[in-house]
Every structure is written in C-alpha cells, then in structure tokens.
Amino acid sequence: MSTVNEHYERLLWKHYTWMFAASFEERVDQEKSLLSHALEALKNKPERALAVDLGSGPGFQTVALAQLSFSPVIAIDSSSELLDELRSHIDSFSVQIEKADLRDLPTIVAAGDASVIVCMGDTLTHLASKADVSALFQDVFDALHAGGVFVITYRDLTKDLEGLDRFIPVQSDDNTIMTCFLEYESAESVVVHDLVYTRDGAAWSLSKSSYRKLRLGVDWLVQELNAVGLVVVSEGTAGRLMRVVAAKP
C-alpha cells in the first residue's frame, strides 16, 4: 500500500482535475459560492485578511479565496505537480505557495495571523490518525485570530458499503476510465484502491494504487473542534461531502 504522498505521485495527480468533470474555472466558481456562504460567520475582517488553504491541490479554493478579496492566500500542499498546476492559475493574485505537510502549519503561519483557514475536498481524511486530526485542530485554533473562521469539507466514511456497492465509478471519457474500490479494514480506517484505465490507440492499460483514509464521524469532529476552543457555527453538506464551519471566539 502507498502512503498518501506516494499515491498522488504515482497516480492521482495526473487525473485529479479531470476527475471533477468540470473546468478549473467552474470548480473555482463552485467553491467560491460555498465559501461565500460559509464565511458569513467571519467577524471583523481586517484590511490585510490572510487566508490559508490546507491541502490546496491545484487551487480551486485558493483562487476562490483570492477572488473573495483575501490577501495573501497561503496554499499548502505536498504535491509538487498539483502546486505547479496552481501556479498556472494564480495570475496577479497575492498567493504564497508552500510545498509542505498540513502539520507544518505552525511553522508557516504565525499565531493569530489568519482570518480564514480552509481544509476542503476530503483532505482531512488523508492524515495518518485521529490524533493528527486533533493536533491539526489545535494548530488551526492557534493560527486564527479572534473571530476567524475554519471551513472543513470531507467525506464521511463511517458507514460500511457492502458487496458491489464498494465499487464506485469516479469519472470516464473516451480514453480514460477511473473507478475505486473501498476496503473497510477497521473502525478507524478504510483502504481506497484507485484503478485507472487509459487508452492509447486500440490498446488499454491499467494503472493502480491504494492508500488509507480515516473514518471520521461528524459528531466526533465537532467534539474535537470544541475541545480546542473552536465553536461550530454550521453543519451541512457540500455535494457528496460533509461541511463543518467553526469560529474562534
């Protein structure tokens, strides 16, 4: 089994944006709409409003935050390839790109500096353990200024799928077919097997890789946010993902 970083390097980065079946601009518009609503909880936005995108990938949320007038926006991700894609989209926006782990947040953002921190697109489940999630929440609390907002979206994998329901079509076109298979190994984690068939002329080839994701229930998530001092102001869904918005008093 691959680590998360290995999985992205070997397989996923090549197909990441394509998986969403939408242009980069369409994805930014979708995230901007979601964030506009979520950030209604933000109080006392300073003139220099720093936003942080944890697990930015190619930058859907990063560019959305920049278009919402946050400046600078710090994009943190461990994939060089996805960060290169982000660089091609930042135009004249004030974006600082950091190739780093989510857990490096305290070394990148000073305590109390951030107005908004987002961790979206199922990034949270990529952490190695629930203890890492709890530690990240403490780091987020420390990095936010009073009244700052933390926005999370993630996939709730706590309910077992059975039989053929564990095979999930992701995306396809004339030359590429992607599906995944979920293996529920414990109450804490699920192994995701990604299978990508690509066509070159008449020949098809298969690329495959697997990695582990955490199973995080919403009740547990809210409990851990509250434990570090963050106050949950809204819960809901964002497409197929769960959405939680919390604020620092």
C-alpha positions, 0 to 999 in steps of 0.5 A: 500500500502507498502512503498518501504522498506516494499515491498522488505521485504515482497516480492521482495527480495526473487525473485529479482535475479531470476527475471533477468533470468540470473546468478549473474555472467552474470548480473555482466558481463552485467553491467560491459560492460555498465559501461565500456562504460559509464565511458569513460567520467571519467577524471583523475582517481586517484590511490585510485578511490572510487566508490559508488553504490546507491541502490546496491541490491545484487551487480551486479554493485558493483562487476562490479565496483570492477572488473573495478579496483575501490577501495573501492566500497561503496554499499548502500542499505536498504535491509538487505537480498539483502546486505547479498546476496552481501556479498556472492559475494564480495570475496577479493574485497575492498567493504564497505557495508552500510545498509542505505537510498540513502539520507544518502549519505552525511553522508557516503561519504565525499565531493569530495571523489568519482570518480564514483557514480552509481544509476542503475536498476530503483532505482531512481524511488523508492524515495518518490518525485521529490524533493528527486530526486533533493536533491539526485542530489545535494548530488551526485554533492557534493560527486564527485570530479572534473571530476567524473562521475554519471551513472543513469539507470531507467525506464521511466514511463511517458507514460500511458499503457492502458487496458491489456497492464498494465499487464506485465509478469516479469519472470516464471519457473516451480514453480514460476510465477511473473507478475505486474500490473501498476496503473497510479494514477497521473502525478507524480506517478504510483502504481506497484502491484507485484503478485507472484505465487509459487508452492509447490507440486500440490498446488499454492499460491499467494503472493502480494504487491504494492508500488509507483514509480515516473514518471520521464521524461528524459528531466526533469532529465537532467534539474535537473542534470544541475541545480546542476552543473552536465553536461550530457555527454550521453543519451541512453538506457540500455535494457528496461531502460533509461541511463543518464551519467553526469560529474562534471566539 
